[in-house]
Amino acid sequence: MLANTHITPYLGRHLLAELRVADVLAWLRGRKKHLSSRTLRLVLGLLERAIRYAQVQELVTRNVAELARIDQRGKLKGSRPGRPSKSMTLDQAVAVLQAAQGTRWYAYLVLSIVTGTRTEEIRALSWDEIDIEGEVPTIHVWVSVREDGDTKTRRSRRSLELPTLAVKAIGAHRAAQARERLAAAELWQDNNLVFCTRTGTLLDRHNVLRELRTIMRKRD
């Protein structure tokens, strides 16, 4: 989409071997009026990677987009404002956790907030991928509930040290889950999930959203 909208209509008429740094700089100046700084850097990065691929194929000898970036170092600032942040402030995060205190969602929210784990990742988290008893308490975010079971990107796979707040919350959550397992008796399905329904099955994102909205209203 970025290439079709912001690169091809303006640079597509040029033969790659004849594309000059001046052409790229002129293109950047034109795009600055219409893009945020982040998107401007994204489209330039996309052009750089495309030309780098051409270099591998020995179609060109130099990457004019990289040279343009060097020329524009510190100047890649678009005119349009970026999207406002959807992140919670510290006060908002504290208020949410206070509202969730005593619910079965407290540990879920603590882990989400302190590690930045996505909902599709945290719902797939198994007890084998979290260690709160080792010398360095750790969470391994390696899978998700996506169709292919992978995280959003390969770089999204990560191992993170857990702060004391998360360790305590997960410890209490594990004890609470053991009680739920006893209460469910033969209805319990052992999927080894850290966060699951009251019968051990995978959480549905719609159910999670509904429960979290209830907590948010409680906070308000």
C-alpha positions in Angstrom: 0.0 0.0 0.0 2.8 2.4 0.9 4.7 1.6 -2.3 1.6 2.0 -4.5 0.5 5.2 -2.8 3.8 7.1 -2.2 6.6 5.6 -4.3 5.4 4.2 -7.6 3.3 7.2 -8.8 6.3 9.5 -8.3 9.4 7.5 -9.0 8.0 4.6 -11.0 8.7 6.3 -14.4 12.5 6.3 -13.7 14.7 3.5 -14.8 16.3 2.1 -11.7 19.8 2.4 -13.1 19.2 6.0 -13.9 17.6 7.0 -10.6 19.6 9.8 -9.0 20.0 11.0 -5.4 18.5 14.3 -6.6 15.4 12.5 -7.8 14.9 10.8 -4.4 15.5 14.1 -2.5 12.9 15.9 -4.7 10.5 13.1 -4.0 11.1 13.3 -0.3 10.5 17.1 -0.4 7.2 16.5 -2.1 6.1 13.8 0.3 7.0 15.8 3.4 3.9 17.9 2.9 1.6 14.9 3.1 3.1 12.5 5.5 4.0 12.2 9.2 7.6 11.8 10.1 7.1 8.2 10.9 5.5 7.4 7.6 8.1 9.4 5.7 10.8 7.2 7.3 8.8 4.1 6.5 8.5 4.8 2.8 12.1 5.8 2.5 13.1 2.6 4.2 10.9 0.6 1.8 12.6 2.3 -1.2 16.0 1.5 0.4 15.2 -2.2 0.7 13.9 -2.4 -2.8 17.1 -0.9 -4.2 19.2 -3.1 -1.9 17.5 -6.1 -3.5 18.4 -4.7 -6.9 22.0 -4.4 -5.8 22.0 -8.1 -4.8 20.7 -8.9 -8.3 23.6 -6.7 -9.7 21.1 -4.4 -11.4 22.6 -1.2 -9.7 25.9 -0.5 -8.0 24.8 2.1 -5.4 21.7 2.7 -3.3 20.6 6.2 -3.9 17.9 6.0 -1.2 20.6 5.3 1.4 22.6 8.2 0.2 19.5 10.4 0.3 18.9 9.4 3.9 22.5 10.3 4.8 21.9 13.7 3.2 18.6 14.2 5.1 19.9 12.9 8.4 17.9 14.8 11.1 15.7 16.4 8.5 13.2 13.5 7.8 10.3 15.3 9.4 6.9 15.3 7.7 4.3 18.1 8.0 1.3 15.9 9.1 1.0 15.1 12.8 1.4 11.4 13.7 -1.3 9.4 15.2 -2.0 10.2 18.9 -0.7 7.6 21.3 -3.2 5.0 22.6 -0.9 4.1 25.5 -2.1 4.6 29.0 -0.5 7.1 31.3 1.0 5.9 34.5 -2.0 7.2 36.5 -4.4 5.4 34.1 -2.5 2.1 34.4 -2.5 2.4 38.2 -6.2 3.1 38.2 -6.9 0.1 36.0 -4.9 -2.3 38.2 -6.7 -0.9 41.3 -10.1 -1.6 39.7 -9.0 -5.1 38.7 -7.7 -6.0 42.2 -9.4 -9.1 43.5 -10.7 -10.2 40.1 -9.4 -13.1 38.0 -8.1 -10.6 35.5 -5.7 -8.8 37.7 -2.6 -10.9 36.7 -3.6 -10.7 33.1 -3.6 -6.9 33.2 -0.4 -6.7 35.3 1.4 -8.9 32.8 0.0 -7.0 29.8 1.0 -3.6 31.2 4.4 -4.3 32.5 5.6 -6.4 29.5 3.5 -4.9 26.7 2.4 -8.4 25.7 -0.3 -8.4 23.0 -3.7 -10.0 23.7 -3.1 -12.7 21.1 0.2 -13.5 22.8 -0.9 -13.5 26.4 -3.9 -15.7 25.6 -1.6 -18.4 24.1 0.9 -18.2 27.0 1.5 -21.6 28.7 2.9 -22.3 32.1 6.0 -23.8 30.4 6.8 -20.3 29.0 6.7 -18.4 32.3 9.1 -18.9 35.2 8.5 -17.0 38.5 10.6 -19.2 40.7 14.0 -19.0 39.0 16.8 -16.6 39.9 15.6 -14.3 37.1 11.8 -14.5 36.8 11.1 -14.6 33.0 8.3 -14.7 30.5 9.0 -16.2 27.0 6.7 -14.7 24.4 7.2 -17.1 21.5 3.7 -18.0 20.2 0.2 -16.4 19.8 -3.3 -17.5 19.0 -2.9 -16.5 15.4 -3.8 -19.1 12.8 -0.1 -20.0 12.2 0.6 -19.9 15.9 3.4 -17.4 15.5 3.8 -13.9 16.9 3.0 -10.9 14.8 6.5 -10.7 13.5 9.7 -12.8 14.0 11.2 -9.9 16.0 8.2 -10.1 18.3 9.5 -13.3 19.8 11.2 -12.2 23.0 12.1 -13.2 26.6 11.5 -10.6 29.3 12.5 -10.3 32.9 9.5 -10.0 35.2 9.3 -7.3 37.9 8.2 -8.2 41.4 4.7 -6.9 40.8 4.2 -9.4 38.0 5.8 -12.3 40.0 3.4 -11.8 42.9 0.4 -11.4 40.6 1.2 -14.6 38.7 1.9 -16.5 41.9 -1.6 -15.6 43.3 -3.1 -16.3 39.9 -1.7 -19.8 39.8 -3.1 -20.6 43.2 -6.5 -19.2 42.1 -6.4 -21.3 39.0 -5.8 -24.4 41.0 -9.0 -23.7 43.0 -10.9 -23.2 39.8 -9.6 -26.5 38.5 -10.9 -28.3 41.6 -14.2 -26.6 41.3 -14.6 -27.5 37.6 -13.7 -31.2 38.4 -14.3 -33.4 35.3 -15.2 -30.4 33.2 -11.6 -29.1 33.4 -9.6 -29.3 30.2 -5.9 -29.3 30.8 -4.4 -27.1 28.2 -1.6 -25.8 30.4 -2.7 -22.2 29.7 -1.7 -19.4 32.1 -4.9 -17.5 31.3 -8.0 -19.5 30.4 -11.7 -19.9 31.0 -13.0 -21.5 34.3 -12.8 -24.9 32.6 -9.3 -24.5 31.2 -10.1 -23.7 27.6 -8.7 -20.9 25.4 -10.0 -17.4 26.1 -11.9 -15.8 23.3 -10.9 -12.2 22.6 -14.5 -11.0 22.7 -15.0 -12.5 26.2 -11.8 -10.8 27.3 -12.9 -7.4 25.9 -16.2 -7.7 27.6 -14.6 -8.5 31.0 -12.1 -5.7 30.7 -14.7 -3.2 29.7 -16.5 -4.1 33.0 -13.3 -3.4 34.9 -12.8 -0.1 33.0 -16.4 1.0 33.9 -15.6 0.1 37.5 -12.5 2.4 37.3 -14.6 5.3 36.0 
